[in-house]
Amino acid sequence: MKKMPADNLLRGMVFLLIMGGCVSEQAVVEPTATRALISSAPLEAAPVGPSEFLKLCLARIASDSSEGARMVAEQSCQDNEKLHQGVVGIAVAKSANRASAGTQGDSLDACMARIPADATVGQRLLAEESCKRDQFTHH
């Protein structure tokens, strides 16, 4: 077996780290641009098996990548999935299953009730118009 010079080994490791970073960056940035992950449907029990977020991330791994690059990318996807699930869990806990402002399920009355009592006339007018616009847009 030939000895691999330390320089080549170092270059290979740097390449794998860069590839893993690119894949993880792509997995974090791109799914937020797709509307498929955003839903106003009532929350259900988490499905058993890989989530859509993880499936999308794994699908983006180049099929012609080396075994090492693939392993790094898969691990990166799994790490991002854990982070994603943590964020989703916190959001669900904080919202107590209430609809987000300006989304389907948010009522005009609920939106108007969130306008602070100490808002200026201009702020109140702008907030009321925003509530009406959101109501019209989503219903």
C-alpha positions as CSV (number, residue, x, y, z in Angstrom):
1,M,0.0,0.0,0.0
2,K,1.3,3.4,-0.9
3,K,1.7,6.0,1.7
4,M,-0.4,9.1,1.1
5,P,1.5,12.3,1.7
6,A,0.2,14.4,4.5
7,D,-0.4,17.2,2.1
8,N,-2.8,15.2,0.0
9,L,-4.6,13.8,3.1
10,L,-5.0,17.4,4.4
11,R,-6.4,18.5,1.0
12,G,-8.9,15.6,1.0
13,M,-10.1,16.5,4.5
14,V,-10.5,20.1,3.6
15,F,-12.4,19.2,0.5
16,L,-14.8,16.9,2.5
17,L,-15.4,19.7,5.1
18,I,-16.1,22.2,2.4
19,M,-18.5,19.8,0.6
20,G,-20.3,19.0,3.9
21,G,-20.6,22.7,4.6
22,C,-22.0,23.4,1.1
23,V,-24.5,20.6,1.4
24,S,-25.6,21.6,4.9
25,E,-25.9,25.3,3.9
26,Q,-28.0,24.3,0.9
27,A,-30.2,22.1,3.1
28,V,-30.8,24.9,5.5
29,V,-31.4,27.7,3.0
30,E,-33.4,26.1,0.2
31,P,-36.2,24.4,2.1
32,T,-37.3,27.7,3.6
33,A,-37.8,28.9,0.1
34,T,-40.2,26.1,-0.8
35,R,-43.8,26.4,0.4
36,A,-44.2,22.7,0.7
37,L,-42.8,22.7,4.2
38,I,-45.1,25.5,5.4
39,S,-48.6,24.3,6.4
40,S,-51.5,25.9,8.2
41,A,-53.0,22.5,8.8
42,P,-53.5,21.4,12.4
43,L,-50.5,19.8,14.0
44,E,-50.5,16.0,14.1
45,A,-48.3,13.5,15.8
46,A,-44.9,13.4,14.3
47,P,-44.6,10.6,11.7
48,V,-42.3,7.7,12.3
49,G,-39.3,7.7,10.0
50,P,-37.5,10.4,8.2
51,S,-39.2,13.8,7.9
52,E,-39.8,15.7,4.6
53,F,-37.0,18.1,5.7
54,L,-34.5,15.2,6.0
55,K,-35.7,13.6,2.7
56,L,-35.2,16.8,0.8
57,C,-31.7,17.3,2.3
58,L,-30.7,13.7,1.4
59,A,-32.1,14.0,-2.1
60,R,-29.8,17.0,-2.8
61,I,-26.6,15.0,-2.2
62,A,-25.0,14.5,-5.6
63,S,-25.2,10.9,-6.7
64,D,-21.7,11.0,-8.2
65,S,-20.1,12.1,-4.9
66,S,-17.5,9.9,-3.3
67,E,-18.4,7.7,-0.3
68,G,-16.6,10.0,2.1
69,A,-18.3,13.1,0.8
70,R,-21.7,11.3,0.9
71,M,-21.1,10.2,4.5
72,V,-20.2,13.8,5.5
73,A,-23.3,15.2,3.7
74,E,-25.6,12.6,5.2
75,Q,-24.3,13.4,8.7
76,S,-24.8,17.1,8.0
77,C,-28.4,16.4,6.9
78,Q,-29.1,14.5,10.1
79,D,-27.6,17.2,12.2
80,N,-29.7,19.8,10.4
81,E,-32.8,17.6,11.0
82,K,-32.1,17.6,14.7
83,L,-31.8,21.4,14.7
84,H,-34.9,21.7,12.6
85,Q,-37.0,19.5,14.9
86,G,-35.7,21.4,17.9
87,V,-36.8,24.7,16.4
88,V,-40.2,23.3,15.3
89,G,-40.7,21.9,18.8
90,I,-40.0,25.2,20.5
91,A,-42.3,27.1,18.0
92,V,-45.2,24.6,18.7
93,A,-44.6,24.9,22.5
94,K,-44.6,28.7,22.4
95,S,-47.6,29.0,20.0
96,A,-49.8,26.5,21.9
97,N,-51.2,25.5,18.5
98,R,-52.5,29.1,17.8
99,A,-52.4,30.3,14.3
100,S,-49.6,32.6,13.4
101,A,-50.4,36.2,12.7
102,G,-51.4,36.8,9.2
103,T,-51.9,33.2,8.3
104,Q,-55.0,31.1,7.6
105,G,-56.7,30.4,10.9
106,D,-55.9,33.9,12.3
107,S,-59.2,35.8,12.7
108,L,-59.7,39.5,12.1
109,D,-60.8,40.0,15.7
110,A,-57.7,38.2,17.0
111,C,-55.4,40.3,14.8
112,M,-57.1,43.5,15.9
113,A,-56.8,42.5,19.6
114,R,-53.1,42.2,19.2
115,I,-52.7,45.9,18.4
116,P,-51.2,47.6,21.5
117,A,-53.5,50.0,23.3
118,D,-50.8,52.6,23.5
119,A,-50.2,52.6,19.7
120,T,-50.3,56.0,18.0
121,V,-53.2,56.7,15.6
122,G,-50.9,56.1,12.6
123,Q,-49.6,52.8,14.0
124,R,-53.2,51.7,14.8
125,L,-54.4,52.6,11.3
126,L,-51.5,50.7,9.7
127,A,-52.0,47.7,11.9
128,E,-55.8,47.6,11.2
129,E,-55.2,47.8,7.5
130,S,-52.6,45.0,7.8
131,C,-55.1,42.9,9.6
132,K,-57.8,43.5,7.0
133,R,-55.3,42.8,4.2
134,D,-54.3,39.5,5.8
135,Q,-57.9,38.5,6.4
136,F,-58.7,39.2,2.7
137,T,-55.6,37.4,1.5
138,H,-56.0,34.3,3.5
139,H,-59.8,33.8,3.5
